């Protein structure tokens, strides 16, 4: 078991090697995170200037979207089960 466990120094080397080999991926992730943060800030600014009616409409739209997504998951799961029981 001790042969499979890494010491702190080995963990650090492994981390550095992984980061070096995957630097493009890490850069892409950083760009995505920065874009998401900018979008969140933009949305928060829009919501600050939003009327109560508009805010309520946004919340309603979000809940409808979530309900539709949930319904699609349920239907898809049932469809797979139904097809699986017929095809067997």
C-alpha positions as CSV (number, residue, x, y, z in Angstrom):
1,X,0.0,0.0,0.0
2,X,2.8,2.4,0.8
3,X,4.1,2.0,-2.7
4,X,0.9,3.6,-4.1
5,X,0.7,6.5,-1.7
6,X,2.7,9.6,-2.6
7,X,4.7,11.7,-0.2
8,X,4.0,15.5,-0.1
9,X,7.0,16.1,-2.3
10,X,5.8,13.6,-4.9
11,X,2.3,15.1,-4.8
12,X,3.8,18.5,-5.5
13,X,5.9,17.2,-8.4
14,X,2.9,15.4,-9.8
15,X,0.8,18.5,-9.6
16,X,3.4,20.7,-11.3
17,X,3.8,18.1,-14.1
18,X,0.0,17.9,-14.6
19,X,-0.3,21.7,-14.6
20,X,2.5,22.0,-17.1
21,X,1.1,19.4,-19.4
22,X,-2.4,20.8,-19.2
23,X,-1.7,24.5,-19.1
24,X,-3.9,25.2,-22.2
25,X,-6.9,23.6,-20.4
26,X,-6.2,25.6,-17.3
27,X,-6.0,28.8,-19.3
28,X,-9.3,28.0,-21.1
29,X,-11.0,27.3,-17.7
30,X,-9.7,30.6,-16.3
31,X,-11.1,32.5,-19.4
32,X,-14.5,30.7,-18.9
33,X,-14.5,31.6,-15.2
34,X,-13.7,35.2,-15.9
35,X,-16.4,35.4,-18.6
36,X,-18.9,33.8,-16.2
37,X,-18.0,36.3,-13.4
38,X,-18.4,39.2,-15.8
39,X,-21.8,37.9,-16.9
40,X,-22.8,37.5,-13.2
41,X,-21.8,41.1,-12.5
42,X,-23.7,42.3,-15.5
43,X,-26.8,40.4,-14.5
44,X,-26.5,41.8,-10.9
45,X,-26.3,45.3,-12.3
46,X,-29.3,44.7,-14.4
47,X,-31.3,43.4,-11.5
48,X,-30.4,46.4,-9.3
49,X,-32.1,48.7,-11.9
50,X,-35.0,46.3,-12.5
51,X,-38.6,47.1,-11.7
52,X,-40.4,44.7,-9.3
53,X,-42.6,43.5,-12.2
54,X,-39.6,42.7,-14.4
55,X,-38.0,40.9,-11.5
56,X,-41.1,38.8,-10.9
57,X,-41.3,38.0,-14.7
58,X,-37.7,36.9,-14.7
59,X,-38.3,34.6,-11.7
60,X,-41.4,33.2,-13.3
61,X,-39.5,32.5,-16.5
62,X,-36.7,30.8,-14.6
63,X,-39.1,28.6,-12.7
64,X,-41.0,27.6,-15.9
65,X,-37.6,26.8,-17.6
66,X,-36.7,24.6,-14.6
67,X,-40.0,22.9,-14.6
68,X,-39.7,22.1,-18.4
69,X,-36.2,20.8,-17.9
70,X,-37.4,18.6,-15.0
71,X,-40.3,17.3,-17.1
72,X,-38.0,16.4,-20.0
73,X,-35.8,14.4,-17.7
74,X,-38.7,12.5,-16.3
75,X,-40.1,11.8,-19.7
76,X,-36.8,10.8,-21.1
77,X,-36.2,8.4,-18.2
78,X,-39.7,6.9,-18.5
79,X,-39.2,6.6,-22.3
80,X,-36.0,4.7,-21.9
81,X,-37.5,2.4,-19.3
82,X,-40.6,1.9,-21.5
83,X,-38.5,1.1,-24.6
84,X,-36.2,-1.1,-22.6
85,X,-39.1,-3.2,-21.3
86,X,-40.7,-3.5,-24.8
87,X,-37.5,-4.3,-26.5
88,X,-36.5,-7.1,-24.2
